Amino acid sequence: MKVLRLNTSEQFSCIPREYPNPSDTLSVKLKNELTNLVIDLVFTFNLSDAYLTVIVEDVPADFATGNKYEITITNITQQDKTVYLGKLLIVDEHTDIQNYDYQKQSNSRFEY
């Protein structure tokens, strides 16, 4: 599962099924798992080592803390071949991902 933090550089890396050429045209679609809204991302990509990095250029209005998406990356240049399938989670910029609890995400101070 990929994780994007709001208000930081929105980008994620993945290891694709098939590596695209740098000149290929890719499509990144995100499907909200709760509302079934499909978003076509405006992005750029680069290849380095074994990773494909997707850099989100225009952050969609649907991005909110706790939203989960299905990621589908296809290569339009090569007859819509599937490059990557996965999941994406949106969190606040200061969220502890290691100890993440979906029900308890809050910015309030913990007191005991």
Secondary structure as the mmCIF struct_conf table of DSSP 4:
data_model
#
loop_
_struct_conf.conf_type_id
_struct_conf.id
_struct_conf.beg_label_comp_id
_struct_conf.beg_label_asym_id
_struct_conf.beg_label_seq_id
_struct_conf.end_label_comp_id
_struct_conf.end_label_asym_id
_struct_conf.end_label_seq_id
STRN STRN1 LYS A 2 ARG A 5
TURN_TY1_P TURN_TY1_P1 LEU A 6 ASN A 7
BEND BEND1 THR A 8 THR A 8
STRN STRN2 GLN A 11 CYS A 14
BEND BEND2 ARG A 17 GLU A 18
HELX_LH_PP_P HELX_LH_PP_P1 TYR A 19 ASN A 21
TURN_TY1_P TURN_TY1_P2 PRO A 22 SER A 23
STRN STRN3 LEU A 26 ASN A 32
TURN_TY1_P TURN_TY1_P3 GLU A 33 THR A 35
STRN STRN4 VAL A 38 ASP A 40
STRN STRN5 VAL A 42 SER A 48
TURN_TY1_P TURN_TY1_P4 ASP A 49 ALA A 50
STRN STRN6 TYR A 51 ASP A 58
TURN_TY1_P TURN_TY1_P5 ALA A 61 ASP A 62
TURN_TY1_P TURN_TY1_P6 THR A 65 GLY A 66
STRN STRN7 LYS A 68 ASN A 75
TURN_TY1_P TURN_TY1_P7 ILE A 76 ASP A 80
STRN STRN8 LYS A 81 VAL A 91
TURN_TY1_P TURN_TY1_P8 GLU A 93 HIS A 94
BEND BEND3 ILE A 97 ILE A 97
TURN_TY1_P TURN_TY1_P9 GLN A 98 ASN A 99
HELX_RH_3T_P HELX_RH_3T_P1 TYR A 102 LYS A 104
BEND BEND4 SER A 108 SER A 108
HELX_LH_PP_P HELX_LH_PP_P2 ARG A 109 PHE A 110
#
